[in-house]
Amino acid sequence: MAKPKKKKPKTPQQLKETMRKRAVAMAKEINKILAGYLCEYCHTGKPFKRVESHHIFNEGHHISMSADPDNMICLCSLHHGNGRFVARSGTFGFHRTPAEAMEWFKEKHPERYQSLKERTWKSETCTIEYWKEKIVELSEIIKNINKT
């Protein structure tokens, strides 16, 4: 009989990415709760449509903002615009027509857009400690939401 393989311990980079993904998942859920599980574009959502959280400023370029509920908008799957149906239909979608979507967002949320834009100019080092603190911060937000 062969011995079962031992699982290798995660590298520091893998641990950091695991924590970042956990924080992003928490931020996305907070964003959906605060939006009442409704698409901010068409105002429909649960239970009729699935809703998703979309990053306003790309999380790849702005990693420190990737787990920030303020940097997200709640959208139905149609207006998120990620599926093949949306691509063929020509429907407005944040992934399908990003320039048009950003113009809509700037018009609807000018102060929020400006605040986020200013934050993109600042660079934060995202260490494991940064993500641990972010998870604690997001946990507190969830706790406060559940109290109301």
MARBA-3410 file (N, C-alpha, C, O; in Angstrom, 1 decimal):
148
0.8,-1.2,0.0,0.0,0.0,0.0,0.9,1.3,0.0,1.9,1.3,0.7 ~ 0.4,2.2,-0.8,1.2,3.5,-0.9,0.8,4.4,0.3,-0.4,4.4,0.7 ~ 1.8,5.1,0.8,1.5,6.0,1.9,0.7,7.2,1.3,1.0,7.7,0.2 ~ -0.2,7.8,2.1,-0.9,9.0,1.6,0.1,10.1,1.6,0.9,10.3,2.5 ~ 0.0,11.0,0.6,0.9,12.1,0.4,0.5,13.1,1.5,-0.6,13.4,1.8
1.6,13.7,2.1,1.4,14.8,3.0,1.2,16.1,2.3,1.8,16.3,1.3 ~ 0.3,16.9,2.8,0.0,18.1,2.2,1.1,19.1,2.5,1.4,19.3,3.7 ~ 1.6,19.8,1.5,2.7,20.8,1.8,2.1,22.0,2.4,1.0,22.4,2.1 ~ 2.8,22.5,3.4,2.3,23.8,4.0,2.3,24.9,3.0,3.1,25.0,2.1 ~ 1.4,25.8,3.2,1.2,26.9,2.2,2.4,27.9,2.4,2.9,28.1,3.5
2.8,28.5,1.3,3.9,29.5,1.3,3.3,30.8,1.9,2.1,30.9,1.9 ~ 4.1,31.7,2.3,3.6,33.0,2.8,2.8,33.7,1.7,1.7,34.3,2.0 ~ 3.2,33.6,0.4,2.4,34.2,-0.6,1.0,33.6,-0.8,0.0,34.2,-1.0 ~ 1.0,32.2,-0.7,-0.3,31.5,-0.8,-1.2,31.9,0.4,-2.4,32.1,0.3 ~ -0.6,32.0,1.6,-1.4,32.4,2.8,-2.0,33.8,2.6,-3.1,34.0,2.9
-1.1,34.7,2.1,-1.6,36.1,1.9,-2.7,36.1,0.9,-3.7,36.8,1.1 ~ -2.6,35.3,-0.2,-3.7,35.3,-1.2,-5.0,34.7,-0.7,-6.1,35.1,-1.0 ~ -4.8,33.7,0.1,-6.0,33.0,0.8,-6.7,34.0,1.6,-8.0,34.1,1.6 ~ -6.0,34.8,2.4,-6.6,35.8,3.3,-7.2,36.9,2.5,-8.3,37.4,2.8 ~ -6.6,37.3,1.4,-7.1,38.4,0.5,-8.5,37.9,-0.1,-9.4,38.7,-0.1
-8.5,36.7,-0.6,-9.7,36.2,-1.1,-10.9,36.1,-0.1,-12.0,36.4,-0.4 ~ -10.5,35.7,1.1,-11.5,35.7,2.2,-12.1,37.1,2.5,-13.3,37.3,2.6 ~ -11.2,38.1,2.5,-11.6,39.5,2.7,-12.4,40.0,1.6,-13.4,40.7,1.8 ~ -12.1,39.6,0.4,-12.9,40.1,-0.8,-14.3,39.4,-0.8,-15.2,40.1,-1.0 ~ -14.4,38.2,-0.4,-15.7,37.5,-0.3,-16.5,38.2,0.8,-17.7,38.4,0.6
-15.9,38.6,1.9,-16.7,39.3,2.9,-17.1,40.6,2.4,-18.3,41.0,2.7 ~ -16.3,41.3,1.8,-16.6,42.7,1.3,-17.7,42.6,0.2,-18.6,43.4,0.2 ~ -17.7,41.6,-0.6,-18.8,41.4,-1.6,-20.1,41.1,-1.0,-21.1,41.7,-1.4 ~ -20.1,40.3,0.1,-21.3,40.0,0.8,-21.9,41.3,1.5,-23.1,41.6,1.5 ~ -21.0,42.1,2.1,-21.4,43.4,2.7,-22.0,44.3,1.7,-23.1,44.9,1.9
-21.4,44.4,0.5,-21.9,45.2,-0.6,-23.3,44.8,-1.0,-24.2,45.6,-1.2 ~ -23.5,43.5,-1.1,-24.9,43.0,-1.5,-25.9,43.3,-0.4,-27.0,43.6,-0.7 ~ -25.5,43.1,0.8,-26.4,43.3,1.9,-26.8,44.8,2.0,-28.0,45.1,2.1 ~ -25.9,45.7,1.9,-26.1,47.1,1.9,-27.0,47.6,0.8,-27.7,48.6,0.9 ~ -26.9,46.9,-0.4,-27.7,47.3,-1.6,-29.1,46.6,-1.5,-29.9,46.7,-2.4
-29.3,45.8,-0.5,-30.6,45.1,-0.4,-30.7,44.0,-1.4,-31.9,43.6,-1.8 ~ -29.6,43.4,-1.9,-29.6,42.4,-2.9,-30.3,42.8,-4.2,-31.0,42.1,-4.8 ~ -30.2,44.1,-4.5,-30.8,44.7,-5.7,-29.7,45.3,-6.6,-28.7,45.8,-6.1 ~ -29.9,45.1,-7.9,-29.0,45.7,-8.9,-29.2,47.2,-8.8,-30.3,47.7,-8.8 ~ -28.0,47.9,-8.7,-28.1,49.3,-8.6,-28.4,50.0,-9.9,-28.6,51.2,-10.0
-28.3,49.2,-11.0,-28.7,49.8,-12.3,-30.2,49.6,-12.6,-30.8,50.6,-13.1 ~ -30.7,48.4,-12.5,-32.1,48.2,-12.8,-33.1,48.1,-11.6,-34.3,48.0,-11.8 ~ -32.5,48.0,-10.4,-33.3,47.8,-9.2,-34.1,46.6,-9.1,-35.1,46.5,-8.4 ~ -33.6,45.5,-9.8,-34.2,44.2,-9.5,-33.2,43.3,-8.9,-32.0,43.6,-9.0 ~ -33.6,42.2,-8.3,-32.6,41.3,-7.7,-33.3,40.1,-7.1,-34.2,39.6,-7.7
-32.8,39.7,-6.0,-33.3,38.5,-5.3,-34.8,38.7,-5.1,-35.2,39.8,-4.7 ~ -35.6,37.7,-5.3,-35.3,36.3,-5.7,-35.4,36.2,-7.2,-35.2,35.0,-7.7 ~ -35.6,37.2,-8.0,-35.9,37.1,-9.4,-34.6,37.0,-10.2,-34.5,36.4,-11.2 ~ -33.6,37.7,-9.8,-32.3,37.7,-10.5,-31.2,37.5,-9.5,-31.2,37.9,-8.3 ~ -30.1,36.8,-9.9,-28.9,36.7,-9.1,-28.2,38.0,-9.1,-28.1,38.7,-10.1
-27.6,38.4,-8.0,-26.9,39.6,-7.9,-25.4,39.3,-7.6,-25.1,38.3,-6.9 ~ -24.5,40.2,-8.1,-23.1,40.0,-7.9,-22.5,41.4,-7.5,-23.1,42.4,-7.8 ~ -21.3,41.3,-6.9,-20.6,42.6,-6.6,-19.5,42.8,-7.7,-18.7,41.9,-7.9 ~ -19.5,44.0,-8.2,-18.5,44.3,-9.2,-17.6,45.4,-8.7,-18.0,46.4,-8.1 ~ -16.3,45.2,-8.9,-15.3,46.2,-8.5,-15.4,47.4,-9.4,-15.4,47.3,-10.6
-15.4,48.6,-8.8,-15.4,49.8,-9.6,-14.0,50.0,-10.2,-13.9,50.2,-11.4 ~ -13.0,50.1,-9.3,-11.7,50.1,-9.8,-11.1,48.7,-9.7,-11.1,48.1,-8.6 ~ -10.5,48.3,-10.7,-10.0,46.9,-10.9,-9.1,46.5,-9.7,-8.2,47.2,-9.3 ~ -9.5,45.3,-9.2,-8.7,44.8,-8.1,-7.3,44.3,-8.4,-6.5,44.3,-7.5 ~ -7.0,44.1,-9.7,-5.7,43.7,-10.1,-4.7,44.9,-10.0,-3.6,44.7,-9.6
-5.2,46.0,-10.4,-4.4,47.2,-10.3,-4.4,47.9,-9.0,-3.5,48.7,-8.6 ~ -5.5,47.8,-8.3,-5.7,48.4,-7.0,-6.0,47.4,-5.9,-7.0,47.3,-5.3 ~ -4.9,46.6,-5.6,-5.1,45.4,-4.8,-5.6,45.8,-3.4,-6.3,45.1,-2.8 ~ -5.1,46.9,-2.8,-5.5,47.3,-1.5,-7.0,47.7,-1.4,-7.6,47.8,-0.3 ~ -7.6,48.0,-2.6,-9.0,48.3,-2.6,-9.9,47.1,-3.0,-11.1,47.2,-3.1
-9.3,45.9,-3.2,-10.0,44.8,-3.6,-11.0,44.3,-2.6,-12.0,43.6,-3.0 ~ -10.8,44.5,-1.3,-11.7,44.1,-0.3,-12.4,45.2,0.4,-12.7,45.2,1.6 ~ -12.7,46.2,-0.4,-13.4,47.4,0.1,-14.8,47.5,-0.5,-15.0,47.7,-1.7 ~ -15.8,47.4,0.4,-17.2,47.4,-0.1,-17.5,48.7,-0.8,-18.4,48.7,-1.7 ~ -16.8,49.8,-0.5,-17.1,51.1,-1.2,-16.6,51.0,-2.6,-17.1,51.8,-3.5
-15.7,50.1,-2.9,-15.2,50.0,-4.3,-16.0,48.9,-5.1,-15.5,48.4,-6.1 ~ -17.2,48.6,-4.6,-18.0,47.6,-5.3,-19.4,48.2,-5.5,-19.9,49.1,-4.8 ~ -20.0,47.6,-6.6,-21.4,48.0,-6.8,-22.2,46.7,-7.0,-21.7,45.7,-7.7 ~ -23.4,46.6,-6.5,-24.2,45.4,-6.6,-25.0,45.5,-8.0,-25.6,46.4,-8.3 ~ -24.8,44.4,-8.7,-25.4,44.3,-10.0,-26.1,43.0,-10.3,-25.6,42.0,-9.7
-27.1,43.0,-11.0,-27.7,41.7,-11.4,-26.7,41.1,-12.5,-25.9,41.8,-13.0 ~ -26.9,39.8,-12.7,-25.9,39.1,-13.6,-26.0,39.7,-15.0,-25.0,39.7,-15.8 ~ -27.2,40.2,-15.4,-27.3,40.8,-16.8,-26.5,42.1,-16.9,-25.8,42.3,-17.9 ~ -26.6,42.9,-15.9,-25.9,44.2,-16.0,-24.4,44.1,-15.5,-23.6,45.0,-15.7 ~ -24.1,43.0,-14.8,-22.7,42.8,-14.6,-22.0,42.5,-15.9,-20.9,42.9,-16.2
-22.7,41.8,-16.8,-22.3,41.6,-18.1,-21.1,40.7,-18.4,-20.2,41.0,-19.2 ~ -21.1,39.5,-17.7,-20.0,38.6,-17.8,-20.4,37.4,-18.7,-19.5,36.7,-19.1 ~ -21.6,37.1,-18.9,-22.0,35.9,-19.6,-22.0,36.0,-21.1,-22.0,37.1,-21.7 ~ -22.1,34.8,-21.8,-22.1,34.8,-23.2,-23.4,35.5,-23.8,-23.4,36.1,-24.8 ~ -24.5,35.2,-23.1,-25.8,35.8,-23.5,-25.7,37.4,-23.6,-26.1,38.0,-24.6
-25.1,37.9,-22.6,-25.0,39.4,-22.5,-24.1,39.9,-23.6,-24.4,40.9,-24.3 ~ -23.0,39.2,-23.9,-22.1,39.6,-24.9,-22.8,39.6,-26.3,-22.5,40.5,-27.1 ~ -23.6,38.6,-26.6,-24.3,38.6,-27.8,-25.5,39.5,-27.9,-25.9,40.0,-29.0 ~ -26.1,39.9,-26.8,-27.3,40.6,-26.8,-27.1,42.1,-27.0,-28.0,42.9,-27.4 ~ -25.9,42.6,-26.7,-25.6,44.0,-26.8,-26.1,44.8,-25.6,-26.1,46.0,-25.7
-26.5,44.1,-24.6,-27.1,44.8,-23.4,-26.0,45.5,-22.6,-24.8,45.1,-22.6 ~ -26.3,46.6,-22.0,-25.4,47.4,-21.2,-24.9,46.4,-20.1,-25.7,45.7,-19.4 ~ -23.6,46.4,-19.9,-23.0,45.6,-18.8,-21.7,46.2,-18.4,-21.0,46.7,-19.3 ~ -21.4,46.1,-17.2,-20.1,46.7,-16.7,-18.9,46.0,-17.3,-17.9,46.7,-17.4 ~ -19.0,44.7,-17.7,-17.8,44.1,-18.3,-17.9,44.3,-19.8,-16.9,44.4,-20.5
-19.1,44.4,-20.4,-19.3,44.5,-21.8,-19.0,45.9,-22.3,-18.4,46.1,-23.3 ~ -19.5,46.9,-21.6,-19.3,48.3,-22.0,-18.7,49.1,-20.8,-19.4,49.9,-20.2 ~ -17.4,48.8,-20.5,-16.9,49.4,-19.3,-16.8,51.0,-19.3,-17.0,51.6,-18.2 ~ -16.5,51.6,-20.4,-16.4,53.0,-20.5,-17.8,53.6,-20.2,-18.0,54.6,-19.4 ~ -18.8,53.1,-20.8,-20.2,53.5,-20.6,-20.6,53.3,-19.2,-21.3,54.2,-18.6
-20.2,52.2,-18.6,-20.6,51.9,-17.2,-19.9,52.8,-16.3,-20.6,53.3,-15.3 ~ -18.7,53.2,-16.5,-18.0,54.1,-15.6,-18.6,55.5,-15.7,-18.7,56.2,-14.7 ~ -19.0,55.9,-16.9,-19.7,57.2,-17.0,-21.0,57.2,-16.3,-21.3,58.2,-15.6 ~ -21.8,56.1,-16.3,-23.0,56.0,-15.6,-22.7,56.1,-14.1,-23.4,56.8,-13.4 ~ -21.7,55.3,-13.6,-21.3,55.4,-12.2,-20.9,56.8,-11.8,-21.3,57.2,-10.7
-20.1,57.5,-12.5,-19.7,58.8,-12.2,-20.9,59.8,-12.1,-20.9,60.6,-11.2 ~ -21.9,59.6,-12.9,-23.1,60.4,-12.9,-23.9,60.1,-11.7,-24.4,61.0,-11.0 ~ -24.1,58.8,-11.4,-25.0,58.4,-10.3,-24.3,58.6,-8.9,-25.0,59.0,-8.0 ~ -23.0,58.5,-8.8,-22.3,58.6,-7.5,-21.1,59.5,-7.7,-19.9,59.0,-7.5 ~ -21.2,60.7,-7.9,-20.0,61.6,-8.2,-19.1,61.7,-7.0,-17.9,61.6,-7.2
-19.6,61.8,-5.8,-18.7,62.0,-4.6,-18.0,60.7,-4.4,-16.8,60.7,-4.1 ~ -18.7,59.6,-4.5,-18.1,58.3,-4.2,-17.0,58.0,-5.3,-15.9,57.5,-5.0 ~ -17.3,58.3,-6.5,-16.3,58.1,-7.6,-15.1,59.0,-7.3,-13.9,58.4,-7.4 ~ -15.2,60.2,-6.9,-14.1,61.1,-6.7,-13.2,60.6,-5.5,-12.0,60.6,-5.6 ~ -13.9,60.1,-4.5,-13.2,59.6,-3.3,-12.4,58.3,-3.7,-11.3,58.2,-3.3
-13.0,57.4,-4.4,-12.3,56.2,-4.9,-11.2,56.6,-5.8,-10.1,56.0,-5.7 ~ -11.4,57.5,-6.7,-10.3,57.9,-7.6,-9.1,58.4,-6.9,-8.0,58.1,-7.2 ~ -9.4,59.3,-5.8,-8.3,59.8,-5.0,-7.5,58.6,-4.3,-6.3,58.7,-4.2 ~ -8.3,57.6,-3.9,-7.6,56.5,-3.2,-6.8,55.7,-4.1,-5.8,55.0,-3.7 ~ -7.1,55.7,-5.4,-6.2,54.9,-6.4,-4.8,55.5,-6.5,-3.9,54.8,-6.9
-4.7,56.7,-6.1,-3.3,57.4,-6.2,-2.4,57.0,-5.1,-1.2,57.1,-5.2 ~ -3.0,56.5,-4.0,-2.3,56.0,-2.8,-1.9,54.6,-3.0,-2.7,53.8,-3.4 ~ -0.7,54.2,-2.6,-0.3,52.9,-2.7,-0.1,52.3,-1.3,0.6,52.9,-0.5 ~ -0.7,51.1,-1.0,-0.6,50.5,0.3,0.1,49.1,0.1,-0.2,48.4,-0.9 ~ 1.0,48.8,0.9,1.6,47.5,0.9,0.7,46.5,1.6,0.3,46.7,2.7
0.3,45.5,0.8,-0.7,44.5,1.3,0.0,43.2,1.9,0.2,42.3,1.1 ~ 0.4,43.3,3.1,1.1,42.1,3.8,0.0,41.2,4.4,-1.2,41.5,4.3 ~ 0.5,40.1,4.9,-0.5,39.2,5.6,-1.1,40.0,6.8,-2.3,39.8,7.0 ~ -0.4,40.8,7.5,-1.0,41.6,8.6,-2.1,42.5,8.1,-3.1,42.7,8.7 ~ -1.8,43.1,6.9,-2.8,44.0,6.3,-4.1,43.3,6.1,-5.2,43.8,6.4
-4.1,42.0,5.5,-5.3,41.3,5.3,-5.9,40.8,6.5,-7.2,40.7,6.6 ~ -5.1,40.4,7.5,-5.7,40.0,8.8,-6.5,41.2,9.4,-7.6,41.0,9.9 ~ -6.0,42.4,9.4,-6.7,43.6,9.9,-7.9,43.9,9.1,-8.9,44.2,9.7 ~ -7.8,43.7,7.8,-9.0,43.9,6.9,-10.1,42.9,7.2,-11.3,43.3,7.3 ~ -9.8,41.7,7.5,-10.8,40.7,7.9,-11.5,41.0,9.2,-12.7,40.9,9.3
-10.7,41.5,10.2,-11.3,41.9,11.4,-12.2,43.1,11.2,-13.3,43.1,11.8 ~ -11.8,44.1,10.4,-12.6,45.3,10.1,-13.9,44.9,9.4,-15.0,45.4,9.8 ~ -13.8,44.0,8.4,-15.0,43.5,7.7,-15.9,42.7,8.6,-17.1,42.8,8.5 ~ -15.3,41.9,9.5,-16.1,41.1,10.5,-16.9,42.1,11.4,-18.1,41.8,11.7 ~ -16.3,43.2,11.8,-17.0,44.2,12.6,-18.2,44.8,11.9,-19.3,45.0,12.4
-18.0,45.1,10.6,-19.0,45.7,9.8,-20.2,44.7,9.7,-21.4,45.1,9.8 ~ -19.9,43.4,9.4,-20.9,42.4,9.3,-21.7,42.3,10.7,-22.9,42.2,10.7 ~ -20.9,42.3,11.8,-21.6,42.2,13.1,-22.5,43.4,13.3,-23.6,43.2,13.8 ~ -22.1,44.6,12.9,-23.0,45.8,13.1,-24.2,45.7,12.2,-25.3,46.2,12.6 ~ -24.0,45.2,11.0,-25.2,45.1,10.0,-26.2,44.1,10.6,-27.4,44.3,10.6
-25.7,43.0,11.2,-26.6,42.0,11.8,-27.3,42.5,13.0,-28.4,42.0,13.4 ~ -26.8,43.5,13.7,-27.4,44.0,14.9,-28.7,44.9,14.5,-29.6,44.9,15.3 ~ -28.6,45.5,13.3,-29.7,46.3,12.9,-30.9,45.6,12.3,-31.9,46.2,11.9
END
